[in-house]
Every structure is written in structure tokens, then in C-alpha cells.
């Protein structure tokens, strides 16, 4: 890690959309850990993740992802997408940055159409840096990326192997980013994963004042595509009354033909429903 070149590590659980992070690590193993931390937290928050890398690097990422984000499930639903360097940037030197930018704008728009509130991108940068060539071109690329990501509200981490660049270049690259992506993975208290059949999401862990905004935004994003949703709550260990009230508010705003079905409801949620008397014809509870 290039210490002191940029601000402290970002909180991935509360990552503001449009944040442009970097990682400057020595060796594949450390870069794999940073990538897995970034991707795992993004999936847990309910965002869609793109990982731009070689096939070998993609395999290493999947193997490094924590079990609580269910990598196979995330791949099957499209919440996690693995794309090659060539698919993202082409095979030649990307002189036409506008074309690349248009591609990422399209990816962000498609992510919303697919029922995700936000898109996050993790990209292995060494091949791209080699194509760009001069240090100043790499820095210019990163500067352009910062502006683009803030415009389209896409967060990312650019992953560089620090052993392949000199410290001066590394410091210049770091200064073009909002902060560093952490290597150490502190698991989030709750996880929100998309489901396709039936349409909705799977919630696990704890949901309270610290993360119920994430749950609400994902429910709203899924409902914008199909207003009939199933929430699988079977792995929820705690939820507070404010969380249940948020779900009631979302259900109340659905069209008459829509509904929000709470399935595999744990006792902690059933107690809240019973004590508060929260009910709505479009908030259904599976017996």
C-alpha cells in the first residue's frame, strides 16, 4: 500500500454512490483480497457488481468471496457480473475515451433496469495502464473516471499492482481517487441479495437503523421493475420496528396490482407485526 498518498480507507457499507477508490498493493493475493472485500460489501448492500479482469483473476475473486454473499447465487441472478478486459475497454489503446464512457453509462442504466439501485465496478488496471502507456495518460484516465462516476453515480475501485509501477506514479494515481479500498473485511451485519424466481430479494442477518435505508432502496429498485415482490426473511436474526414500518410504507405506495410478500418470517418480525398492528392489503405475510 502507498501510505499517506490519499485519505483513509473507505467505509464500504456506507459508500456514497459515485465514489472512486483505488488499491495499490504488491502481488495478486493482496489485490484479490481487496477486490473480494469491495465486491462482497457491494453485494451485501444490494448493489450490482461488475468485475473487470482476466479469467484467472475472476476465478480467484469468486473463490475469495465470503460465504454470506453466496457467489453462485449472485452470478446466477446477474447481481455479480464478470467481464473481460477486452469487453470493457477493447483490444487496442483506448484513445476514444468518450466511447468507453458511453459504455459505462449504458451499464449503469441497464443496472437500474435490472432492478438494482446502484452499480459498483472493480477493475484490474495493469493491462489498461500498459495500453495507455505514459504516466500522464494514466493519470488523465483516472481524472476522467472520477468525473464520470460522480455524474452517473457509479462507485469503483481501481486495482493496481504496486510492484509494477514506481512510487512517483503510484502517488500520482492515488491522488486522483477519493480514498483507498480496505483490504481487511469486516462482515456487514445484514446482507441483501437479489432473487429472480420469485422476483424480490433475500435478507439475512440484522436490519436496524444502520442499514434499513439499504434494504428500502433495494426493495424500491426491485419494485420499479416488477411491483410484486417476495422478501425471503428466513435468515433474519434481528429487525426493529422502524424496518417493518419502512416495508409497510413501500407496500402502501405500490400500485393496486402490486404486493410485498414477506416469506419465511422469523419470530422477531412476527412479534413486531403483532405488537404494532402494522397491516396493509399489499403487505402480505406468508402463514
SVG drawing of the C-alpha trace seen along z (x, -y; Angstrom):
<svg xmlns="http://www.w3.org/2000/svg" viewBox="-56 -15 66 36">
<polyline fill="none" stroke="black" stroke-width="0.4" points="0.0,0.0 1.2,-3.5 0.7,-5.1 0.0,-8.8 -0.8,-9.3 -4.6,-9.6 -7.2,-9.6 -8.1,-6.8 -9.8,-3.6 -13.5,-4.0 -16.4,-2.5 -17.8,-0.2 -21.1,0.4 -21.9,-3.3 -20.2,-4.0 -21.6,-7.1 -22.6,-6.4 -20.1,-7.8 -17.1,-7.2 -13.8,-6.5 -11.4,-4.4 -8.1,-2.8 -5.9,0.0 -2.1,0.1 -1.0,3.5 2.0,5.7 1.0,9.0 -2.1,10.9 -3.0,12.3 -3.4,8.9 -5.3,7.5 -7.6,10.5 -8.4,9.7 -9.1,6.1 -11.3,7.0 -13.2,9.6 -13.8,7.1 -15.1,4.4 -17.3,6.9 -18.6,8.7 -19.7,5.5 -21.3,4.2 -23.3,7.4 -24.4,7.3 -25.6,3.8 -27.8,4.9 -25.9,3.2 -24.9,4.8 -21.2,5.5 -19.0,5.7 -15.5,7.2 -13.2,6.4 -10.3,8.8 -8.8,11.8 -10.5,15.2 -7.9,16.3 -8.4,13.2 -12.2,13.7 -11.9,17.2 -9.7,16.1 -12.2,13.4 -15.1,15.9 -13.0,18.2 -12.1,15.4 -15.7,14.1 -17.2,14.7 -19.9,17.3 -22.6,14.8 -22.9,13.3 -23.5,16.6 -21.3,16.0 -23.0,18.7 -26.4,17.2 -25.1,13.7 -23.7,14.8 -26.9,16.6 -29.1,13.6 -26.7,11.1 -26.0,9.2 -22.4,10.2 -21.1,9.9 -17.6,10.9 -16.4,9.2 -13.1,9.4 -10.7,6.5 -11.4,6.7 -15.2,6.4 -14.7,3.3 -12.0,1.4 -11.4,3.1 -8.2,4.7 -6.3,1.5 -5.2,-1.7 -8.5,-3.4 -7.9,-6.8 -11.6,-7.4 -12.4,-7.8 -15.9,-9.1 -16.8,-5.6 -15.6,-3.9 -17.5,-6.4 -20.7,-5.7 -20.2,-2.1 -20.2,-2.6 -23.2,-5.0 -25.1,-2.2 -24.0,0.3 -25.3,-2.0 -28.6,-2.5 -29.0,1.3 -28.3,1.9 -31.3,-0.2 -33.5,1.5 -32.4,4.8 -33.7,3.7 -30.5,2.6 -30.3,-0.8 -26.6,-1.3 -23.7,0.2 -20.2,0.7 -17.2,1.7 -13.9,3.3 -11.3,3.2 -7.8,4.7 -5.9,1.8 -2.5,3.1 -3.3,4.1 -5.1,0.8 -2.2,-1.2 0.1,0.7 -2.0,-0.2 -2.3,-3.9 1.5,-4.0 2.7,-7.3 2.2,-8.1 0.3,-11.3 -2.2,-9.4 -2.9,-7.0 -3.5,-10.0 -5.7,-11.7 -7.8,-8.5 -8.3,-8.4 -9.3,-12.0 -11.8,-11.5 -13.2,-8.4 -13.7,-10.4 -15.9,-13.0 -17.8,-10.3 -18.5,-8.2 -19.8,-11.2 -22.1,-12.1 -23.6,-8.6 -23.4,-7.6 -21.2,-4.5 -18.7,-3.6 -15.5,-1.8 -12.1,-0.6 -9.1,-0.6 -6.8,2.2 -3.1,1.7 -0.1,4.0 2.3,1.6 5.2,3.8 4.7,2.9 4.8,-0.9 7.2,-3.3 6.3,-5.2 6.1,-8.5 3.5,-7.2 1.6,-5.4 1.3,-8.6 0.0,-10.5 -2.6,-7.8 -3.6,-7.7 -4.2,-11.5 -6.9,-11.1 -9.0,-9.0 -11.4,-9.7 -9.7,-7.2 -8.3,-3.7 -10.3,-0.5 -9.8,1.6 -8.1,5.0 -9.5,6.2 -13.0,7.5 -15.4,6.7 -18.6,8.5 -21.7,6.3 -24.4,7.0 -27.0,7.6 -27.0,8.9 -29.5,8.1 -29.3,10.3 -31.5,10.2 -33.7,13.1 -35.3,13.7 -37.7,16.6 -39.7,15.4 -38.8,11.8 -37.6,10.0 -34.7,10.4 -33.2,12.5 -32.5,10.7 -30.1,12.2 -28.5,11.1 -29.6,8.0 -31.6,5.0 -31.8,1.8 -31.3,-1.9 -27.8,-1.5 -28.8,0.4 -32.5,0.3 -32.0,-2.5 -30.1,0.0 -33.0,2.5 -35.6,-0.1 -33.7,-1.3 -33.3,2.2 -37.0,3.0 -37.9,-0.1 -35.4,0.7 -36.9,4.2 -40.4,2.9 -39.7,0.4 -39.2,3.4 -41.9,5.7 -44.3,4.4 -44.9,7.9 -42.0,8.9 -41.2,11.7 -38.9,11.0 -37.3,14.1 -36.6,13.3 -35.7,16.8 -32.2,15.9 -33.0,12.6 -31.8,12.7 -33.0,9.3 -35.1,6.5 -36.5,3.4 -39.9,1.8 -38.6,-1.0 -37.6,1.6 -41.0,3.1 -42.5,-0.4 -40.4,-1.1 -41.6,2.1 -45.2,1.1 -44.6,-2.3 -43.2,-0.8 -46.1,1.6 -48.6,-1.2 -47.1,-3.0 -47.3,-0.1 -49.9,-0.1 -53.2,1.7 -51.9,4.7 -48.7,5.0 -47.8,6.5 -44.9,7.2 -44.9,10.7 -42.9,11.5 -41.9,15.1 -40.3,17.4 -40.9,14.7 -38.9,15.1 -40.5,14.8 -38.8,11.4 -40.6,9.9 -43.9,11.6 -43.8,10.1 -43.3,6.6 -46.3,7.1 -48.4,8.4 -47.4,5.7 -47.6,2.7 -50.6,3.9 -48.9,2.9 -51.1,4.1 -51.8,3.3 -53.6,5.2 -50.4,5.0 -48.1,6.1 -48.7,9.8 -47.3,12.3 -46.9,15.9 -48.5,18.1"/>
</svg>
